[in-house]
């Protein structure tokens, strides 16, 4: 998942994608523990994708907080 593609998503879509990634990570961990994981790199990719999603969501939250603080100062 590319950051540019993530930035095009709405906040609701980001939240949904984060939940999907959490579920996928759980399933991958379960597969790894039971020895059925076919692609061990999938764990790392899923963690990184989750981090990207959370980072962009947090950037948006901070930007909206800055805008609201600037509005209060005036």
PDB file of N, CA, C and O in Angstrom:
ATOM      1  N   UNK A   1       0.849  -1.166   0.000  1.00  0.00           N
ATOM      2  CA  UNK A   1       0.000   0.000   0.000  1.00  0.00           C
ATOM      3  C   UNK A   1       0.905   1.244   0.000  1.00  0.00           C
ATOM      4  O   UNK A   1       1.762   1.394   0.871  1.00  0.00           O
ATOM      5  N   UNK A   2       0.713   2.098  -0.949  1.00  0.00           N
ATOM      6  CA  UNK A   2       1.525   3.295  -1.089  1.00  0.00           C
ATOM      7  C   UNK A   2       0.919   4.452  -0.292  1.00  0.00           C
ATOM      8  O   UNK A   2      -0.299   4.530  -0.131  1.00  0.00           O
ATOM      9  N   UNK A   3       1.760   5.332   0.198  1.00  0.00           N
ATOM     10  CA  UNK A   3       1.304   6.472   0.990  1.00  0.00           C
ATOM     11  C   UNK A   3       0.405   7.385   0.157  1.00  0.00           C
ATOM     12  O   UNK A   3      -0.566   7.934   0.678  1.00  0.00           O
ATOM     13  N   UNK A   4       0.715   7.551  -1.120  1.00  0.00           N
ATOM     14  CA  UNK A   4      -0.122   8.406  -1.975  1.00  0.00           C
ATOM     15  C   UNK A   4      -1.539   7.855  -2.097  1.00  0.00           C
ATOM     16  O   UNK A   4      -2.511   8.610  -2.106  1.00  0.00           O
ATOM     17  N   UNK A   5      -1.644   6.536  -2.190  1.00  0.00           N
ATOM     18  CA  UNK A   5      -2.971   5.917  -2.265  1.00  0.00           C
ATOM     19  C   UNK A   5      -3.719   6.090  -0.949  1.00  0.00           C
ATOM     20  O   UNK A   5      -4.930   6.310  -0.939  1.00  0.00           O
ATOM     21  N   UNK A   6      -2.997   5.988   0.149  1.00  0.00           N
ATOM     22  CA  UNK A   6      -3.614   6.126   1.466  1.00  0.00           C
ATOM     23  C   UNK A   6      -4.113   7.552   1.670  1.00  0.00           C
ATOM     24  O   UNK A   6      -5.188   7.755   2.233  1.00  0.00           O
ATOM     25  N   UNK A   7      -3.349   8.536   1.222  1.00  0.00           N
ATOM     26  CA  UNK A   7      -3.735   9.937   1.402  1.00  0.00           C
ATOM     27  C   UNK A   7      -5.017  10.283   0.650  1.00  0.00           C
ATOM     28  O   UNK A   7      -5.697  11.245   1.006  1.00  0.00           O
ATOM     29  N   UNK A   8      -5.353   9.521  -0.374  1.00  0.00           N
ATOM     30  CA  UNK A   8      -6.572   9.767  -1.135  1.00  0.00           C
ATOM     31  C   UNK A   8      -7.810   9.230  -0.416  1.00  0.00           C
ATOM     32  O   UNK A   8      -8.937   9.543  -0.800  1.00  0.00           O
ATOM     33  N   UNK A   9      -7.602   8.428   0.619  1.00  0.00           N
ATOM     34  CA  UNK A   9      -8.712   7.810   1.336  1.00  0.00           C
ATOM     35  C   UNK A   9      -9.326   8.801   2.330  1.00  0.00           C
ATOM     36  O   UNK A   9      -8.656   9.717   2.807  1.00  0.00           O
ATOM     37  N   UNK A  10     -10.603   8.601   2.629  1.00  0.00           N
ATOM     38  CA  UNK A  10     -11.261   9.417   3.648  1.00  0.00           C
ATOM     39  C   UNK A  10     -10.894   8.873   5.026  1.00  0.00           C
ATOM     40  O   UNK A  10     -10.332   7.785   5.146  1.00  0.00           O
ATOM     41  N   UNK A  11     -11.218   9.645   6.059  1.00  0.00           N
ATOM     42  CA  UNK A  11     -10.918   9.208   7.424  1.00  0.00           C
ATOM     43  C   UNK A  11     -11.644   7.907   7.755  1.00  0.00           C
ATOM     44  O   UNK A  11     -11.079   7.030   8.409  1.00  0.00           O
ATOM     45  N   UNK A  12     -12.871   7.781   7.315  1.00  0.00           N
ATOM     46  CA  UNK A  12     -13.646   6.560   7.562  1.00  0.00           C
ATOM     47  C   UNK A  12     -12.992   5.364   6.880  1.00  0.00           C
ATOM     48  O   UNK A  12     -12.903   4.280   7.457  1.00  0.00           O
ATOM     49  N   UNK A  13     -12.539   5.569   5.655  1.00  0.00           N
ATOM     50  CA  UNK A  13     -11.870   4.496   4.930  1.00  0.00           C
ATOM     51  C   UNK A  13     -10.569   4.108   5.622  1.00  0.00           C
ATOM     52  O   UNK A  13     -10.209   2.932   5.666  1.00  0.00           O
ATOM     53  N   UNK A  14      -9.859   5.110   6.165  1.00  0.00           N
ATOM     54  CA  UNK A  14      -8.627   4.820   6.897  1.00  0.00           C
ATOM     55  C   UNK A  14      -8.912   3.970   8.129  1.00  0.00           C
ATOM     56  O   UNK A  14      -8.207   2.995   8.391  1.00  0.00           O
ATOM     57  N   UNK A  15      -9.939   4.334   8.881  1.00  0.00           N
ATOM     58  CA  UNK A  15     -10.308   3.562  10.068  1.00  0.00           C
ATOM     59  C   UNK A  15     -10.659   2.121   9.687  1.00  0.00           C
ATOM     60  O   UNK A  15     -10.240   1.174  10.354  1.00  0.00           O
ATOM     61  N   UNK A  16     -11.424   1.968   8.618  1.00  0.00           N
ATOM     62  CA  UNK A  16     -11.797   0.630   8.163  1.00  0.00           C
ATOM     63  C   UNK A  16     -10.569  -0.174   7.729  1.00  0.00           C
ATOM     64  O   UNK A  16     -10.452  -1.362   8.029  1.00  0.00           O
ATOM     65  N   UNK A  17      -9.665   0.490   7.022  1.00  0.00           N
ATOM     66  CA  UNK A  17      -8.453  -0.188   6.564  1.00  0.00           C
ATOM     67  C   UNK A  17      -7.578  -0.611   7.747  1.00  0.00           C
ATOM     68  O   UNK A  17      -6.975  -1.684   7.721  1.00  0.00           O
ATOM     69  N   UNK A  18      -7.509   0.227   8.777  1.00  0.00           N
ATOM     70  CA  UNK A  18      -6.732  -0.124   9.969  1.00  0.00           C
ATOM     71  C   UNK A  18      -7.327  -1.358  10.628  1.00  0.00           C
ATOM     72  O   UNK A  18      -6.598  -2.265  11.028  1.00  0.00           O
ATOM     73  N   UNK A  19      -8.639  -1.394  10.743  1.00  0.00           N
ATOM     74  CA  UNK A  19      -9.296  -2.569  11.336  1.00  0.00           C
ATOM     75  C   UNK A  19      -9.039  -3.824  10.496  1.00  0.00           C
ATOM     76  O   UNK A  19      -8.799  -4.902  11.039  1.00  0.00           O
ATOM     77  N   UNK A  20      -9.089  -3.677   9.177  1.00  0.00           N
ATOM     78  CA  UNK A  20      -8.820  -4.814   8.299  1.00  0.00           C
ATOM     79  C   UNK A  20      -7.384  -5.317   8.471  1.00  0.00           C
ATOM     80  O   UNK A  20      -7.130  -6.522   8.495  1.00  0.00           O
ATOM     81  N   UNK A  21      -6.458  -4.371   8.591  1.00  0.00           N
ATOM     82  CA  UNK A  21      -5.055  -4.740   8.764  1.00  0.00           C
ATOM     83  C   UNK A  21      -4.825  -5.444  10.101  1.00  0.00           C
ATOM     84  O   UNK A  21      -4.046  -6.393  10.184  1.00  0.00           O
ATOM     85  N   UNK A  22      -5.506  -4.973  11.146  1.00  0.00           N
ATOM     86  CA  UNK A  22      -5.386  -5.625  12.453  1.00  0.00           C
ATOM     87  C   UNK A  22      -5.867  -7.068  12.378  1.00  0.00           C
ATOM     88  O   UNK A  22      -5.241  -7.975  12.927  1.00  0.00           O
ATOM     89  N   UNK A  23      -6.986  -7.264  11.691  1.00  0.00           N
ATOM     90  CA  UNK A  23      -7.523  -8.613  11.547  1.00  0.00           C
ATOM     91  C   UNK A  23      -6.580  -9.493  10.730  1.00  0.00           C
ATOM     92  O   UNK A  23      -6.355 -10.655  11.066  1.00  0.00           O
ATOM     93  N   UNK A  24      -6.033  -8.928   9.654  1.00  0.00           N
ATOM     94  CA  UNK A  24      -5.102  -9.679   8.821  1.00  0.00           C
ATOM     95  C   UNK A  24      -3.845 -10.053   9.609  1.00  0.00           C
ATOM     96  O   UNK A  24      -3.332 -11.164   9.480  1.00  0.00           O
ATOM     97  N   UNK A  25      -3.357  -9.116  10.424  1.00  0.00           N
ATOM     98  CA  UNK A  25      -2.172  -9.387  11.229  1.00  0.00           C
ATOM     99  C   UNK A  25      -2.441 -10.500  12.240  1.00  0.00           C
ATOM    100  O   UNK A  25      -1.589 -11.360  12.465  1.00  0.00           O
ATOM    101  N   UNK A  26      -3.622 -10.482  12.843  1.00  0.00           N
ATOM    102  CA  UNK A  26      -3.993 -11.547  13.776  1.00  0.00           C
ATOM    103  C   UNK A  26      -3.973 -12.899  13.067  1.00  0.00           C
ATOM    104  O   UNK A  26      -3.412 -13.868  13.578  1.00  0.00           O
ATOM    105  N   UNK A  27      -4.591 -12.956  11.886  1.00  0.00           N
ATOM    106  CA  UNK A  27      -4.637 -14.204  11.131  1.00  0.00           C
ATOM    107  C   UNK A  27      -3.240 -14.676  10.726  1.00  0.00           C
ATOM    108  O   UNK A  27      -2.940 -15.869  10.779  1.00  0.00           O
ATOM    109  N   UNK A  28      -2.390 -13.728  10.320  1.00  0.00           N
ATOM    110  CA  UNK A  28      -1.025 -14.095   9.942  1.00  0.00           C
ATOM    111  C   UNK A  28      -0.246 -14.625  11.141  1.00  0.00           C
ATOM    112  O   UNK A  28       0.496 -15.599  11.018  1.00  0.00           O
ATOM    113  N   UNK A  29      -0.411 -13.986  12.306  1.00  0.00           N
ATOM    114  CA  UNK A  29       0.271 -14.472  13.503  1.00  0.00           C
ATOM    115  C   UNK A  29      -0.208 -15.876  13.864  1.00  0.00           C
ATOM    116  O   UNK A  29       0.583 -16.730  14.265  1.00  0.00           O
ATOM    117  N   UNK A  30      -1.497 -16.099  13.717  1.00  0.00           N
ATOM    118  CA  UNK A  30      -2.066 -17.412  14.008  1.00  0.00           C
ATOM    119  C   UNK A  30      -1.474 -18.457  13.058  1.00  0.00           C
ATOM    120  O   UNK A  30      -1.106 -19.553  13.482  1.00  0.00           O
ATOM    121  N   UNK A  31      -1.386 -18.111  11.771  1.00  0.00           N
ATOM    122  CA  UNK A  31      -0.802 -19.028  10.796  1.00  0.00           C
ATOM    123  C   UNK A  31       0.671 -19.301  11.107  1.00  0.00           C
ATOM    124  O   UNK A  31       1.140 -20.432  10.979  1.00  0.00           O
ATOM    125  N   UNK A  32       1.387 -18.268  11.513  1.00  0.00           N
ATOM    126  CA  UNK A  32       2.805 -18.436  11.835  1.00  0.00           C
ATOM    127  C   UNK A  32       2.978 -19.362  13.032  1.00  0.00           C
ATOM    128  O   UNK A  32       3.879 -20.201  13.050  1.00  0.00           O
ATOM    129  N   UNK A  33       2.124 -19.209  14.021  1.00  0.00           N
ATOM    130  CA  UNK A  33       2.226 -20.036  15.218  1.00  0.00           C
ATOM    131  C   UNK A  33       1.893 -21.494  14.925  1.00  0.00           C
ATOM    132  O   UNK A  33       2.449 -22.401  15.545  1.00  0.00           O
ATOM    133  N   UNK A  34       0.990 -21.714  13.983  1.00  0.00           N
ATOM    134  CA  UNK A  34       0.602 -23.085  13.669  1.00  0.00           C
ATOM    135  C   UNK A  34       1.451 -23.686  12.547  1.00  0.00           C
ATOM    136  O   UNK A  34       1.240 -24.834  12.158  1.00  0.00           O
ATOM    137  N   UNK A  35       2.411 -22.913  12.027  1.00  0.00           N
ATOM    138  CA  UNK A  35       3.313 -23.415  10.997  1.00  0.00           C
ATOM    139  C   UNK A  35       2.715 -23.448   9.608  1.00  0.00           C
ATOM    140  O   UNK A  35       3.239 -24.137   8.733  1.00  0.00           O
ATOM    141  N   UNK A  36       1.646 -22.732   9.382  1.00  0.00           N
ATOM    142  CA  UNK A  36       0.993 -22.736   8.070  1.00  0.00           C
ATOM    143  C   UNK A  36       1.260 -21.475   7.264  1.00  0.00           C
ATOM    144  O   UNK A  36       0.685 -21.305   6.189  1.00  0.00           O
ATOM    145  N   UNK A  37       2.110 -20.595   7.750  1.00  0.00           N
ATOM    146  CA  UNK A  37       2.374 -19.331   7.060  1.00  0.00           C
ATOM    147  C   UNK A  37       3.228 -19.590   5.825  1.00  0.00           C
ATOM    148  O   UNK A  37       4.344 -20.098   5.930  1.00  0.00           O
ATOM    149  N   UNK A  38       2.699 -19.240   4.659  1.00  0.00           N
ATOM    150  CA  UNK A  38       3.413 -19.474   3.407  1.00  0.00           C
ATOM    151  C   UNK A  38       4.397 -18.350   3.086  1.00  0.00           C
ATOM    152  O   UNK A  38       5.464 -18.605   2.527  1.00  0.00           O
ATOM    153  N   UNK A  39       4.051 -17.117   3.431  1.00  0.00           N
ATOM    154  CA  UNK A  39       4.898 -15.964   3.123  1.00  0.00           C
ATOM    155  C   UNK A  39       5.279 -15.252   4.422  1.00  0.00           C
ATOM    156  O   UNK A  39       4.496 -14.450   4.931  1.00  0.00           O
ATOM    157  N   UNK A  40       6.455 -15.528   4.963  1.00  0.00           N
ATOM    158  CA  UNK A  40       6.839 -14.903   6.228  1.00  0.00           C
ATOM    159  C   UNK A  40       6.999 -13.384   6.127  1.00  0.00           C
ATOM    160  O   UNK A  40       6.922 -12.688   7.139  1.00  0.00           O
ATOM    161  N   UNK A  41       7.216 -12.876   4.939  1.00  0.00           N
ATOM    162  CA  UNK A  41       7.349 -11.432   4.751  1.00  0.00           C
ATOM    163  C   UNK A  41       6.013 -10.712   4.887  1.00  0.00           C
ATOM    164  O   UNK A  41       5.981  -9.493   5.057  1.00  0.00           O
ATOM    165  N   UNK A  42       4.922 -11.447   4.814  1.00  0.00           N
ATOM    166  CA  UNK A  42       3.596 -10.845   4.908  1.00  0.00           C
ATOM    167  C   UNK A  42       3.384 -10.191   6.269  1.00  0.00           C
ATOM    168  O   UNK A  42       2.696  -9.175   6.363  1.00  0.00           O
ATOM    169  N   UNK A  43       3.961 -10.753   7.314  1.00  0.00           N
ATOM    170  CA  UNK A  43       3.839 -10.155   8.649  1.00  0.00           C
ATOM    171  C   UNK A  43       4.428  -8.748   8.672  1.00  0.00           C
ATOM    172  O   UNK A  43       3.788  -7.813   9.152  1.00  0.00           O
ATOM    173  N   UNK A  44       5.620  -8.601   8.164  1.00  0.00           N
ATOM    174  CA  UNK A  44       6.267  -7.291   8.143  1.00  0.00           C
ATOM    175  C   UNK A  44       5.535  -6.291   7.274  1.00  0.00           C
ATOM    176  O   UNK A  44       5.379  -5.127   7.643  1.00  0.00           O
ATOM    177  N   UNK A  45       5.083  -6.755   6.108  1.00  0.00           N
ATOM    178  CA  UNK A  45       4.346  -5.856   5.211  1.00  0.00           C
ATOM    179  C   UNK A  45       3.064  -5.368   5.865  1.00  0.00           C
ATOM    180  O   UNK A  45       2.705  -4.196   5.750  1.00  0.00           O
ATOM    181  N   UNK A  46       2.385  -6.263   6.544  1.00  0.00           N
ATOM    182  CA  UNK A  46       1.125  -5.897   7.191  1.00  0.00           C
ATOM    183  C   UNK A  46       1.373  -4.903   8.315  1.00  0.00           C
ATOM    184  O   UNK A  46       0.614  -3.947   8.476  1.00  0.00           O
ATOM    185  N   UNK A  47       2.420  -5.118   9.089  1.00  0.00           N
ATOM    186  CA  UNK A  47       2.750  -4.174  10.170  1.00  0.00           C
ATOM    187  C   UNK A  47       3.106  -2.804   9.616  1.00  0.00           C
ATOM    188  O   UNK A  47       2.681  -1.779  10.149  1.00  0.00           O
ATOM    189  N   UNK A  48       3.888  -2.791   8.545  1.00  0.00           N
ATOM    190  CA  UNK A  48       4.276  -1.502   7.945  1.00  0.00           C
ATOM    191  C   UNK A  48       3.079  -0.779   7.346  1.00  0.00           C
ATOM    192  O   UNK A  48       2.963   0.440   7.469  1.00  0.00           O
ATOM    193  N   UNK A  49       2.189  -1.523   6.697  1.00  0.00           N
ATOM    194  CA  UNK A  49       0.983  -0.906   6.141  1.00  0.00           C
ATOM    195  C   UNK A  49       0.114  -0.308   7.241  1.00  0.00           C
ATOM    196  O   UNK A  49      -0.437   0.782   7.086  1.00  0.00           O
ATOM    197  N   UNK A  50      -0.005  -1.034   8.358  1.00  0.00           N
ATOM    198  CA  UNK A  50      -0.775  -0.528   9.489  1.00  0.00           C
ATOM    199  C   UNK A  50      -0.146   0.753  10.024  1.00  0.00           C
ATOM    200  O   UNK A  50      -0.849   1.714  10.337  1.00  0.00           O
ATOM    201  N   UNK A  51       1.167   0.762  10.126  1.00  0.00           N
ATOM    202  CA  UNK A  51       1.864   1.955  10.615  1.00  0.00           C
ATOM    203  C   UNK A  51       1.655   3.131   9.674  1.00  0.00           C
ATOM    204  O   UNK A  51       1.452   4.256  10.131  1.00  0.00           O
ATOM    205  N   UNK A  52       1.701   2.892   8.363  1.00  0.00           N
ATOM    206  CA  UNK A  52       1.454   3.963   7.392  1.00  0.00           C
ATOM    207  C   UNK A  52       0.052   4.539   7.554  1.00  0.00           C
ATOM    208  O   UNK A  52      -0.133   5.756   7.560  1.00  0.00           O
ATOM    209  N   UNK A  53      -0.929   3.655   7.685  1.00  0.00           N
ATOM    210  CA  UNK A  53      -2.306   4.106   7.846  1.00  0.00           C
ATOM    211  C   UNK A  53      -2.462   4.953   9.104  1.00  0.00           C
ATOM    212  O   UNK A  53      -3.078   6.018   9.071  1.00  0.00           O
ATOM    213  N   UNK A  54      -1.902   4.475  10.209  1.00  0.00           N
ATOM    214  CA  UNK A  54      -2.018   5.200  11.466  1.00  0.00           C
ATOM    215  C   UNK A  54      -1.277   6.534  11.416  1.00  0.00           C
ATOM    216  O   UNK A  54      -1.745   7.525  11.978  1.00  0.00           O
ATOM    217  N   UNK A  55      -0.136   6.565  10.753  1.00  0.00           N
ATOM    218  CA  UNK A  55       0.645   7.792  10.651  1.00  0.00           C
ATOM    219  C   UNK A  55      -0.120   8.862   9.882  1.00  0.00           C
ATOM    220  O   UNK A  55      -0.179  10.016  10.307  1.00  0.00           O
ATOM    221  N   UNK A  56      -0.697   8.485   8.768  1.00  0.00           N
ATOM    222  CA  UNK A  56      -1.427   9.454   7.953  1.00  0.00           C
ATOM    223  C   UNK A  56      -2.684   9.921   8.679  1.00  0.00           C
ATOM    224  O   UNK A  56      -3.039  11.097   8.599  1.00  0.00           O
ATOM    225  N   UNK A  57      -3.355   9.030   9.378  1.00  0.00           N
ATOM    226  CA  UNK A  57      -4.528   9.425  10.157  1.00  0.00           C
ATOM    227  C   UNK A  57      -4.126  10.416  11.242  1.00  0.00           C
ATOM    228  O   UNK A  57      -4.826  11.402  11.472  1.00  0.00           O
ATOM    229  N   UNK A  58      -3.014  10.164  11.902  1.00  0.00           N
ATOM    230  CA  UNK A  58      -2.537  11.075  12.958  1.00  0.00           C
ATOM    231  C   UNK A  58      -2.116  12.419  12.372  1.00  0.00           C
ATOM    232  O   UNK A  58      -2.366  13.455  12.988  1.00  0.00           O
ATOM    233  N   UNK A  59      -1.487  12.428  11.204  1.00  0.00           N
ATOM    234  CA  UNK A  59      -1.130  13.686  10.549  1.00  0.00           C
ATOM    235  C   UNK A  59      -2.375  14.537  10.311  1.00  0.00           C
ATOM    236  O   UNK A  59      -2.356  15.749  10.529  1.00  0.00           O
ATOM    237  N   UNK A  60      -3.440  13.908   9.870  1.00  0.00           N
ATOM    238  CA  UNK A  60      -4.692  14.629   9.633  1.00  0.00           C
ATOM    239  C   UNK A  60      -5.268  15.174  10.936  1.00  0.00           C
ATOM    240  O   UNK A  60      -5.776  16.295  10.969  1.00  0.00           O
ATOM    241  N   UNK A  61      -5.193  14.395  12.000  1.00  0.00           N
ATOM    242  CA  UNK A  61      -5.704  14.848  13.290  1.00  0.00           C
ATOM    243  C   UNK A  61      -4.923  16.063  13.777  1.00  0.00           C
ATOM    244  O   UNK A  61      -5.514  17.034  14.248  1.00  0.00           O
ATOM    245  N   UNK A  62      -3.603  16.013  13.666  1.00  0.00           N
ATOM    246  CA  UNK A  62      -2.777  17.137  14.101  1.00  0.00           C
ATOM    247  C   UNK A  62      -3.036  18.373  13.257  1.00  0.00           C
ATOM    248  O   UNK A  62      -3.065  19.486  13.782  1.00  0.00           O
ATOM    249  N   UNK A  63      -3.225  18.191  11.948  1.00  0.00           N
ATOM    250  CA  UNK A  63      -3.499  19.329  11.067  1.00  0.00           C
ATOM    251  C   UNK A  63      -4.824  19.981  11.431  1.00  0.00           C
ATOM    252  O   UNK A  63      -4.931  21.207  11.435  1.00  0.00           O
ATOM    253  N   UNK A  64      -5.829  19.179  11.733  1.00  0.00           N
ATOM    254  CA  UNK A  64      -7.122  19.759  12.089  1.00  0.00           C
ATOM    255  C   UNK A  64      -7.049  20.461  13.443  1.00  0.00           C
ATOM    256  O   UNK A  64      -7.720  21.472  13.651  1.00  0.00           O
ATOM    257  N   UNK A  65      -6.240  19.934  14.369  1.00  0.00           N
ATOM    258  CA  UNK A  65      -6.059  20.599  15.662  1.00  0.00           C
ATOM    259  C   UNK A  65      -5.371  21.949  15.480  1.00  0.00           C
ATOM    260  O   UNK A  65      -5.742  22.929  16.126  1.00  0.00           O
ATOM    261  N   UNK A  66      -4.371  22.001  14.602  1.00  0.00           N
ATOM    262  CA  UNK A  66      -3.671  23.253  14.334  1.00  0.00           C
ATOM    263  C   UNK A  66      -4.615  24.294  13.753  1.00  0.00           C
ATOM    264  O   UNK A  66      -4.572  25.464  14.131  1.00  0.00           O
ATOM    265  N   UNK A  67      -5.454  23.867  12.846  1.00  0.00           N
ATOM    266  CA  UNK A  67      -6.401  24.788  12.217  1.00  0.00           C
ATOM    267  C   UNK A  67      -7.380  25.328  13.253  1.00  0.00           C
ATOM    268  O   UNK A  67      -7.691  26.519  13.254  1.00  0.00           O
ATOM    269  N   UNK A  68      -7.864  24.457  14.131  1.00  0.00           N
ATOM    270  CA  UNK A  68      -8.824  24.914  15.138  1.00  0.00           C
ATOM    271  C   UNK A  68      -8.143  25.834  16.156  1.00  0.00           C
ATOM    272  O   UNK A  68      -8.773  26.774  16.642  1.00  0.00           O
ATOM    273  N   UNK A  69      -6.884  25.588  16.485  1.00  0.00           N
ATOM    274  CA  UNK A  69      -6.172  26.476  17.415  1.00  0.00           C
ATOM    275  C   UNK A  69      -5.932  27.831  16.798  1.00  0.00           C
ATOM    276  O   UNK A  69      -6.025  28.849  17.485  1.00  0.00           O
ATOM    277  N   UNK A  70      -5.621  27.864  15.502  1.00  0.00           N
ATOM    278  CA  UNK A  70      -5.408  29.134  14.831  1.00  0.00           C
ATOM    279  C   UNK A  70      -6.697  29.932  14.769  1.00  0.00           C
ATOM    280  O   UNK A  70      -6.679  31.159  14.866  1.00  0.00           O
ATOM    281  N   UNK A  71      -7.790  29.252  14.611  1.00  0.00           N
ATOM    282  CA  UNK A  71      -9.092  29.925  14.588  1.00  0.00           C
ATOM    283  C   UNK A  71      -9.446  30.519  15.940  1.00  0.00           C
ATOM    284  O   UNK A  71     -10.098  31.562  15.999  1.00  0.00           O
ATOM    285  N   UNK A  72      -9.030  29.878  17.029  1.00  0.00           N
ATOM    286  CA  UNK A  72      -9.300  30.382  18.369  1.00  0.00           C
ATOM    287  C   UNK A  72      -8.453  31.592  18.706  1.00  0.00           C
ATOM    288  O   UNK A  72      -8.885  32.457  19.468  1.00  0.00           O
ATOM    289  N   UNK A  73      -7.244  31.668  18.147  1.00  0.00           N
ATOM    290  CA  UNK A  73      -6.349  32.767  18.435  1.00  0.00           C
ATOM    291  C   UNK A  73      -6.844  34.077  17.835  1.00  0.00           C
ATOM    292  O   UNK A  73      -6.571  35.145  18.383  1.00  0.00           O
ATOM    293  N   UNK A  74      -7.555  34.015  16.736  1.00  0.00           N
ATOM    294  CA  UNK A  74      -7.989  35.227  16.041  1.00  0.00           C
ATOM    295  C   UNK A  74      -9.219  35.812  16.644  1.00  0.00           C
ATOM    296  O   UNK A  74      -9.710  36.837  16.172  1.00  0.00           O
TER     297      UNK A  74
END
